[in-house]
Amino acid sequence: MGMTDHQFDTYQKSLLRELKRIKASADEQGAKIAELDELIADTEQQLQRS
């Protein structure tokens, strides 16, 4: 059995918070991770469509 739309949105919000936390940590260390920025943008776009 799959997730409901609400469950999936909740999962994506949690994932987005975690990705942003990781990005902040990387930024503090001076690291830039292009794929991480893309993942954050993709997740934000998906949540806006919901």
N, C-alpha and C positions, 0 to 999 in steps of 0.2 A: 504494500500500500504506500502511495506517495504522500507528499506533503500538500497541505492546503495552500492556497495563495498567501494567506495570512502567515502561516508558519514559514513559508519560504521568504517572505519579506522580512520577518523577524530574524531569520538566519542571515540574510544579506546585511541587515543593519549591524548585527553582531560582527560579521566578517569585516564590514567597512570600518567599524571602531578598531578592530585588531590591526587592520592594514594601516590605518592612520597612526596607531601607536608605534608600529614597526617603523613607519616612515619618519616619525619624530625622532626615534632612537637613532636611525641611520643618519638623519640630518645633523644630530648632535655630534656625530663622529665624523662629519664631513663627507659622508658617502652619498652618492646619487645613484638611485636604482630606477632606470627608465621603466622596466617592466612593472615595478611596484606602482609608479605613477599611473601607468596604463590600467592596471587592475583597479585602482581607486576610482579613476574616471569611469571605467566600464560599470562598476558596481553602482556608482552614483547615478549614472544614466538609467540603469535598469530600475532603480528605486523610484526615479522620477516618473517612469512610465506606469508604475503601479497605481 
